[in-house]
Amino acid sequence: MMQAFSYNIPPMKQRELKRLLKVLGFSQVKAGKFLGITARQVRRHTAGERPIPVAVATLLRLMAVLGLMPDDVLKKVKKPAA
């Protein structure tokens, strides 16, 4: 049986999410498309109505720290096999 790991990644607050979206040049619509969610879901996260998933927080934080813009990430990610 696999054991769950805890990496103690701090939760992202809506203020940090808003700041990172701005730094990375995301509109709510563009962020939604990039993350595979709707703009409405992005609005709910930025308004604090929904918790921000750890995977989203980690990705956006890494992009900001590494200086990667959305297009940089998309160029590096290979399309899945058809």
Protein Blocks (a to p, Z undefined) as FASTA:
>chain_A
ZZdddehiacddfklmmmmmmmnopafklmmmmnopafklmmmmmnopaccdfklmmmmm
mmmmnopafklmmmmpccddZZ
